Amino acid sequence: MNDWSRQMGETRGRRDRAAALTTQTIVDLENERNIECLRRWPVIVAAMRELIAGYNEGAGLAVLSLVEDPENPCVTVESVRRGQSTLVMALDGADVSVRTRQGPTEMPNGVRWVRLSRTDEETAEYLLRNWMEQL
């Protein structure tokens, strides 16, 4: 009997196993990246708090406040001045979504995605600086 169909099946099986292994490797690497970013998030938030404290000290009063969501890796930075936008940042996997909101009842808009490829301190600066410059 001709064994060509079995050989084709074996080739297909090897190809499927290799593809599954590649897919699992990609998933595992992404999970590791996400876990690393979750571990880094508190340090990034602490660096943002330091930058905000420096801003407030320079202004001579508490102009900015940072509120952290206790259940999710998310922070909101607000200005005490009326009419100023609010900055809403949330860790989403290995990226941070950054949105602004004009008022407390407004929905956040203008989503911008930031990769966590910088140091923690550089990331905190990158997330806050442009917004702070516009205050």
BELUR-V406929 format. One record per backbone hydrogen bond with DSSP energy under -0.5 kcal/mol. NH is the residue of the N-H (numbers start at 1). CO is the residue of the C=O. If there is no record, write none. Layout:
BEGIN
NH:CO  NH:CO
END
This chain:
BEGIN
7:3  8:4  9:5  10:6  11:7  12:8  13:9  14:10  15:11  16:12  17:13  18:14  19:15  20:16  21:17  22:18  23:19  24:20  25:21  26:22  27:23  28:24  29:25  30:26  31:27  32:28  33:29  34:30  35:31  36:32  37:33  38:34  39:35  40:36  41:37  42:38  43:40  44:40  45:41  46:42  47:43  48:44  49:45  50:46  51:47  52:48  53:49  54:50  55:51  56:52  57:53  58:54  59:55  60:56  61:56  63:61  65:78  67:76  68:66  69:74  70:68  74:72  75:89  76:67  77:87  78:65  78:76  80:63  84:81  86:101  87:77  88:86  88:99  89:75  89:87  90:97  91:73  92:95  94:92  95:92  96:114  97:90  98:112  99:88  100:109  101:86  106:103  109:100  112:98  114:96  116:94  117:115  123:119  124:120  125:121  126:122  127:123  128:124  129:125  132:128  133:129  134:130  134:131  135:132
END
